[in-house]
Amino acid sequence: LAAAIDSFLLACLLFVIGSLWVSRSRRPPTENGCFQLHAPAIEKVLLEYKTLTATRYTYNEITKMTKKIKYKLGQGGYGTVFQGWLSNGTPVAVKQMEKSYNDGEEFWNEFATIGMIHHVNVVRLLGFCIEGSRRALVYEFKANGSLEKITNSIIAGRCMFRPKRLYDIGLGIAKGIEYLHQGCHLRIIHFDIKPHNILLGQDFIPKISDFGLARSYCKGQSIVTITEGKGTISYIAPELFYGNSKHVSHKSDVYSFGMLLIAVLGMKEKASPLM
């Protein structure tokens, strides 16, 4: 019976992967056709996103919020994440950008992308800081950490999750990716789907995070051209390895999601009845 349940769950997850390949026609956005996330002038960006519910903070407020950058949560490709608290005591995660390329393109990618989307399986932007060369993003805090903590439990030879819990996590990630590809005004390619970038919220609801490598383009396009590989080894799609000019589509995220599932499903034999 247990083997049958595992097989059923695996089949369901594979079905979800396949469903992400299905295209649905939607109305093309913007008056100029396609929009891609490059680093524009600060004033123009803030004007375009003036209706955001995210709050703009000064750097002094960010420093106060993080208790003078005291509690480090993790390290990313372009910055460090610290725990902070809003004035009302609400815990938050503050990402301070440390590296900058192409006039801070990675910051604008993340700011513009995450600022225009809202989904239960995508981490929510609460605020930001743009002050001189200083950049910071304020996100909702997820006390359960990242999915990487779970996949790392394979090495330790233990896992406290039932297959149903793993199935729900995988399904939530799939819904988040499907929203990025089909449910937004523009199609968004994340380019770095991996356990480290999946945060686990209340009741272990997964949240896709870290949009520093993201690209968006109108849905009328079937591919987008990039000049350099994006992603993480072991999760990056094969087509991103070859050639100087790379033509990719949102299906590269689907490949990364499949590799993520392999990491998660590798634990199903160690599942415990504790959760």
KAHUKA-V939036 format. One record per pair of residues at least 6 apart in sequence whose C-alpha atoms are under 8 Angstrom apart, sorted by the first residue. I is the first residue (numbers start at 1). J is the second residue. If there is no record, write none. Layout:
BEGIN
i->I j->J
i->I j->J
END
This chain:
BEGIN
i->6 j->163
i->6 j->268
i->9 j->163
i->9 j->164
i->9 j->167
i->10 j->265
i->13 j->167
i->13 j->170
i->13 j->171
i->16 j->171
i->16 j->174
i->17 j->174
i->17 j->254
i->17 j->257
i->17 j->258
i->20 j->174
i->20 j->177
i->20 j->178
i->20 j->254
i->21 j->251
i->21 j->254
i->23 j->182
i->24 j->182
i->25 j->219
i->26 j->219
i->28 j->185
i->28 j->186
i->28 j->218
i->28 j->219
i->28 j->220
i->29 j->185
i->29 j->186
i->29 j->218
i->33 j->218
i->34 j->217
i->34 j->218
i->35 j->216
i->35 j->217
i->35 j->218
i->36 j->215
i->36 j->216
i->36 j->217
i->37 j->105
i->37 j->108
i->37 j->109
i->37 j->112
i->37 j->113
i->37 j->215
i->37 j->216
i->38 j->105
i->38 j->108
i->38 j->109
i->39 j->102
i->39 j->103
i->39 j->104
i->39 j->105
i->39 j->108
i->39 j->109
i->40 j->108
i->49 j->112
i->49 j->115
i->52 j->115
i->52 j->116
i->53 j->126
i->54 j->115
i->54 j->125
i->54 j->126
i->54 j->127
i->54 j->128
i->55 j->126
i->55 j->127
i->55 j->128
i->56 j->127
i->56 j->128
i->56 j->129
i->56 j->130
i->57 j->127
i->57 j->128
i->57 j->129
i->57 j->130
i->58 j->129
i->58 j->130
i->58 j->131
i->59 j->129
i->59 j->130
i->59 j->131
i->59 j->134
i->62 j->94
i->62 j->129
i->62 j->136
i->63 j->69
i->65 j->84
i->65 j->85
i->65 j->86
i->65 j->87
i->66 j->82
i->66 j->83
i->66 j->84
i->66 j->85
i->66 j->94
i->67 j->84
i->69 j->82
i->70 j->82
i->70 j->83
i->71 j->82
i->71 j->83
i->71 j->84
i->72 j->80
i->72 j->81
i->72 j->82
i->72 j->83
i->73 j->80
i->73 j->81
i->73 j->82
i->73 j->83
i->73 j->93
i->74 j->80
i->74 j->81
i->74 j->82
i->75 j->81
i->78 j->97
i->78 j->98
i->78 j->99
i->78 j->100
i->78 j->106
i->78 j->212
i->79 j->95
i->79 j->96
i->79 j->97
i->79 j->98
i->79 j->99
i->80 j->95
i->80 j->96
i->80 j->97
i->80 j->98
i->81 j->93
i->81 j->94
i->81 j->95
i->81 j->96
i->82 j->93
i->82 j->94
i->82 j->95
i->82 j->96
i->83 j->91
i->83 j->92
i->83 j->93
i->83 j->94
i->83 j->141
i->84 j->91
i->84 j->92
i->84 j->93
i->84 j->94
i->85 j->91
i->85 j->92
i->86 j->92
i->91 j->140
i->91 j->141
i->92 j->138
i->92 j->139
i->92 j->140
i->92 j->141
i->93 j->138
i->93 j->139
i->93 j->140
i->93 j->141
i->94 j->136
i->94 j->137
i->94 j->138
i->94 j->139
i->95 j->136
i->95 j->137
i->95 j->138
i->95 j->139
i->96 j->135
i->96 j->136
i->96 j->137
i->97 j->107
i->97 j->134
i->97 j->135
i->97 j->136
i->100 j->106
i->100 j->107
i->106 j->212
i->106 j->213
i->107 j->135
i->107 j->212
i->108 j->212
i->109 j->211
i->109 j->212
i->109 j->213
i->109 j->214
i->109 j->215
i->110 j->210
i->110 j->211
i->110 j->212
i->110 j->213
i->110 j->214
i->111 j->137
i->113 j->188
i->113 j->211
i->113 j->214
i->113 j->216
i->114 j->123
i->114 j->124
i->114 j->125
i->114 j->211
i->115 j->125
i->117 j->184
i->118 j->124
i->119 j->176
i->119 j->179
i->120 j->176
i->120 j->207
i->121 j->172
i->121 j->173
i->121 j->175
i->121 j->176
i->121 j->205
i->121 j->206
i->121 j->207
i->121 j->208
i->122 j->176
i->122 j->206
i->122 j->207
i->122 j->208
i->122 j->209
i->123 j->139
i->123 j->140
i->123 j->199
i->123 j->207
i->123 j->208
i->123 j->209
i->124 j->139
i->124 j->140
i->125 j->137
i->125 j->138
i->125 j->139
i->125 j->140
i->126 j->137
i->126 j->138
i->126 j->139
i->126 j->140
i->127 j->137
i->127 j->138
i->127 j->139
i->128 j->135
i->128 j->136
i->128 j->137
i->128 j->138
i->129 j->135
i->129 j->136
i->129 j->137
i->130 j->136
i->142 j->199
i->142 j->200
i->142 j->201
i->142 j->202
i->143 j->200
i->143 j->201
i->144 j->199
i->144 j->200
i->144 j->201
i->144 j->202
i->144 j->204
i->145 j->199
i->145 j->200
i->145 j->201
i->146 j->195
i->146 j->196
i->146 j->197
i->146 j->198
i->146 j->199
i->146 j->200
i->147 j->195
i->147 j->196
i->147 j->197
i->147 j->198
i->147 j->199
i->147 j->200
i->148 j->195
i->148 j->196
i->148 j->198
i->150 j->159
i->150 j->264
i->151 j->195
i->151 j->263
i->151 j->264
i->151 j->267
i->153 j->159
i->154 j->266
i->154 j->267
i->157 j->270
i->158 j->270
i->158 j->271
i->159 j->267
i->159 j->270
i->159 j->271
i->159 j->272
i->160 j->270
i->160 j->271
i->160 j->272
i->160 j->273
i->160 j->274
i->160 j->275
i->161 j->271
i->161 j->272
i->161 j->273
i->161 j->274
i->161 j->275
i->162 j->268
i->162 j->271
i->162 j->272
i->162 j->273
i->162 j->274
i->162 j->275
i->163 j->268
i->163 j->271
i->165 j->275
i->166 j->264
i->166 j->265
i->168 j->205
i->169 j->204
i->169 j->205
i->169 j->206
i->170 j->261
i->172 j->205
i->172 j->206
i->172 j->207
i->173 j->198
i->173 j->206
i->173 j->207
i->173 j->208
i->174 j->257
i->176 j->207
i->176 j->208
i->177 j->253
i->180 j->187
i->180 j->188
i->180 j->189
i->180 j->190
i->181 j->187
i->181 j->188
i->181 j->189
i->181 j->250
i->186 j->216
i->186 j->217
i->186 j->218
i->186 j->219
i->187 j->216
i->187 j->217
i->187 j->218
i->187 j->219
i->187 j->250
i->188 j->214
i->188 j->215
i->188 j->216
i->188 j->217
i->188 j->250
i->189 j->214
i->189 j->215
i->189 j->216
i->189 j->249
i->189 j->250
i->189 j->252
i->189 j->253
i->190 j->211
i->190 j->213
i->190 j->214
i->190 j->215
i->190 j->253
i->191 j->213
i->191 j->214
i->191 j->215
i->191 j->230
i->191 j->231
i->191 j->236
i->191 j->252
i->191 j->253
i->192 j->211
i->192 j->213
i->192 j->214
i->192 j->230
i->192 j->231
i->192 j->232
i->192 j->235
i->192 j->236
i->192 j->253
i->192 j->256
i->193 j->208
i->193 j->231
i->193 j->235
i->193 j->253
i->193 j->256
i->193 j->257
i->193 j->260
i->194 j->232
i->194 j->235
i->194 j->256
i->194 j->257
i->194 j->260
i->195 j->260
i->197 j->208
i->197 j->209
i->197 j->210
i->198 j->206
i->198 j->207
i->198 j->208
i->198 j->209
i->199 j->206
i->199 j->207
i->199 j->208
i->199 j->209
i->200 j->206
i->200 j->207
i->201 j->207
i->213 j->230
i->213 j->231
i->217 j->224
i->222 j->249
i->223 j->247
i->223 j->248
i->223 j->249
i->223 j->250
i->224 j->247
i->224 j->248
i->224 j->249
i->225 j->245
i->225 j->246
i->225 j->247
i->225 j->248
i->226 j->245
i->226 j->246
i->226 j->247
i->226 j->248
i->227 j->244
i->227 j->245
i->227 j->246
i->228 j->240
i->228 j->244
i->228 j->245
i->228 j->246
i->229 j->240
i->229 j->241
i->229 j->246
i->230 j->236
i->230 j->240
i->234 j->259
i->235 j->255
i->235 j->256
i->235 j->257
i->235 j->259
i->235 j->260
i->236 j->252
i->236 j->255
i->236 j->256
i->237 j->252
i->237 j->253
i->237 j->255
i->237 j->256
i->239 j->246
i->239 j->247
i->239 j->248
i->239 j->252
i->240 j->246
i->240 j->248
END
